[in-house]
Amino acid sequence: MIIRLALAVLIGGIAGCAQLMYPQNAAEYRARVTAPYIEKLEVKRPFRTVSDVLKKKSAECLDVSVDRRWREPQGQYSIPRQQTVRYRPAMQATAAKAELQVQVDDGTRGGMQNVPEGGMYILVVDVYPAGSDRTRVEIYGGGEYFYKAVAQGVKNWVTGSSTACPALP
């Protein structure tokens, strides 16, 4: 009885730890994004136009490095810290689907988390033709405080409401 209970706790703990691991690819990321951070819309623009603008603007606006600076409390003092964060967009497109993946690499490695090659996934965008002049867009992620601007920027690009680059945190 005690052995079964211990085994059940161990298995439950391992399953719980698996949920804490960073998604290792876009499919895992998509599967873990919760409903409040998924947006599905249809835009009155041709698929090719939406795909081309995503490719152009992601390369222009999201293929960048950003320096973050902050002060870290250390008792009664604080120490200035700096970190360079690399944003990495990857765009793939066929006649039937386009996919934009955005990863962030802050140089963190090791520990219990296995950071995927290229960094943590922060956004995945799937784009499908929905007729001759319409496109279906699915945006996964971006709900976290830091990356909400990235998701909004992408939404602006696909709808055609703005071509401005988002302010990256």
C-alpha positions as CSV (number, residue, x, y, z in Angstrom):
1,M,0.0,0.0,0.0
2,I,2.7,2.5,1.0
3,I,4.8,1.5,-2.1
4,R,1.7,2.1,-4.4
5,L,1.1,5.5,-2.7
6,A,4.8,6.5,-3.1
7,L,4.8,5.4,-6.7
8,A,1.6,7.4,-7.4
9,V,3.2,10.5,-5.9
10,L,6.4,10.0,-7.9
11,I,4.6,9.5,-11.1
12,G,2.4,12.6,-10.4
13,G,5.5,14.6,-9.6
14,I,7.2,13.6,-12.8
15,A,4.1,14.5,-14.8
16,G,3.9,17.8,-13.0
17,C,7.6,18.5,-13.8
18,A,7.0,17.8,-17.5
19,Q,4.4,20.6,-17.6
20,L,7.1,23.0,-16.2
21,M,9.5,22.2,-19.1
22,Y,9.7,24.8,-21.8
23,P,7.9,23.8,-25.1
24,Q,10.6,22.4,-27.4
25,N,8.9,23.2,-30.7
26,A,6.0,25.2,-32.1
27,A,3.5,22.3,-31.9
28,E,4.2,21.9,-28.1
29,Y,3.9,25.6,-27.6
30,R,0.6,25.7,-29.5
31,A,-0.7,22.8,-27.4
32,R,0.1,24.6,-24.1
33,V,-1.2,28.1,-24.8
34,T,-4.4,28.6,-22.9
35,A,-7.6,30.0,-24.4
36,P,-7.2,33.6,-23.2
37,Y,-4.0,33.8,-25.2
38,I,-5.3,32.4,-28.5
39,E,-6.8,34.7,-31.0
40,K,-8.4,33.5,-34.2
41,L,-9.6,36.0,-36.8
42,E,-10.3,36.2,-40.5
43,V,-9.0,39.2,-42.5
44,K,-10.2,40.5,-45.8
45,R,-6.8,40.3,-47.4
46,P,-5.4,37.7,-49.8
47,F,-3.3,34.9,-48.2
48,R,-0.3,35.8,-50.3
49,T,-0.4,39.4,-49.1
50,V,-0.7,38.4,-45.4
51,S,2.1,35.9,-45.8
52,D,4.4,38.4,-47.5
53,V,3.8,41.1,-44.9
54,L,4.5,38.7,-42.1
55,K,7.7,37.6,-43.7
56,K,8.8,41.2,-44.4
57,K,7.8,42.8,-41.1
58,S,9.0,39.9,-38.8
59,A,12.5,40.1,-40.5
60,E,12.5,43.9,-40.1
61,C,11.0,44.3,-36.6
62,L,11.6,41.0,-34.8
63,D,15.1,39.9,-35.9
64,V,16.8,42.1,-33.3
65,S,18.7,42.1,-30.0
66,V,17.5,44.3,-27.1
67,D,19.5,45.3,-24.1
68,R,17.5,45.1,-20.8
69,R,18.8,47.0,-17.8
70,W,17.5,46.8,-14.2
71,R,18.7,47.0,-10.6
72,E,18.7,43.8,-8.6
73,P,18.2,44.2,-4.8
74,Q,20.9,42.8,-2.7
75,G,20.0,43.5,0.9
76,Q,20.2,47.2,1.5
77,Y,22.0,47.8,-1.8
78,S,21.1,47.2,-5.4
79,I,23.4,46.0,-8.2
80,P,22.9,47.2,-11.8
81,R,22.3,44.3,-14.2
82,Q,22.2,44.1,-17.9
83,Q,21.1,41.3,-20.3
84,T,21.0,41.2,-24.1
85,V,17.9,39.4,-25.3
86,R,17.8,38.1,-28.9
87,Y,14.5,37.9,-30.7
88,R,14.4,35.2,-33.4
89,P,11.6,35.0,-35.9
90,A,11.3,32.0,-38.3
91,M,8.8,32.2,-41.2
92,Q,7.8,29.2,-43.3
93,A,5.2,29.5,-46.1
94,T,3.6,27.2,-48.6
95,A,0.6,27.7,-50.8
96,A,-1.6,26.1,-48.1
97,K,-0.2,27.6,-44.9
98,A,2.2,30.1,-43.5
99,E,3.7,29.9,-40.0
100,L,5.6,32.5,-38.0
101,Q,7.4,31.3,-34.9
102,V,9.0,33.9,-32.6
103,Q,11.6,32.8,-30.0
104,V,13.5,34.8,-27.4
105,D,17.0,33.9,-26.3
106,D,18.3,35.6,-23.1
107,G,21.3,33.4,-22.9
108,T,19.9,31.4,-19.9
109,R,20.9,27.8,-20.0
110,G,21.0,25.0,-17.5
111,G,19.0,24.3,-14.4
112,M,16.0,22.1,-14.6
113,Q,14.6,23.7,-17.7
114,N,15.7,22.6,-21.1
115,V,15.6,25.8,-23.2
116,P,15.0,24.9,-26.9
117,E,17.6,25.8,-29.6
118,G,16.9,29.4,-30.5
119,G,15.3,30.3,-27.1
120,M,11.9,30.2,-25.5
121,Y,8.8,30.4,-27.8
122,I,6.8,33.5,-27.2
123,L,4.5,33.5,-30.2
124,V,3.3,31.2,-33.0
125,V,1.1,32.5,-35.8
126,D,-0.6,30.2,-38.3
127,V,-2.1,31.7,-41.5
128,Y,-4.4,29.8,-43.9
129,P,-6.1,30.8,-47.2
130,A,-9.9,31.3,-46.6
131,G,-11.0,32.2,-50.1
132,S,-9.5,34.4,-52.9
133,D,-9.5,37.5,-50.8
134,R,-9.7,36.3,-47.2
135,T,-7.2,34.8,-44.8
136,R,-7.7,32.9,-41.5
137,V,-5.1,33.9,-38.8
138,E,-4.5,32.1,-35.6
139,I,-2.2,33.8,-33.0
140,Y,-0.9,31.7,-30.1
141,G,0.6,33.4,-27.1
142,G,1.7,36.9,-26.5
143,G,-0.6,37.2,-23.5
144,E,2.2,37.5,-21.0
145,Y,2.9,41.1,-20.0
146,F,6.2,41.4,-21.8
147,Y,5.2,40.0,-25.1
148,K,1.7,41.3,-25.6
149,A,3.1,44.1,-27.8
150,V,4.6,41.5,-30.1
151,A,1.2,39.8,-30.6
152,Q,-0.5,43.2,-31.1
153,G,2.1,44.2,-33.7
154,V,1.6,41.0,-35.7
155,K,-2.2,41.5,-35.5
156,N,-1.8,45.0,-36.9
157,W,0.4,43.7,-39.7
158,V,-2.0,41.0,-40.8
159,T,-5.1,43.2,-40.6
160,G,-3.3,46.1,-42.4
161,S,-4.1,48.5,-39.6
162,S,-0.5,49.4,-39.0
163,T,3.0,48.5,-40.3
164,A,4.8,49.9,-37.3
165,C,7.2,47.7,-35.4
166,P,6.1,46.8,-31.9
167,A,7.9,48.2,-28.8
168,L,9.9,45.2,-27.6
169,P,10.4,44.9,-23.9
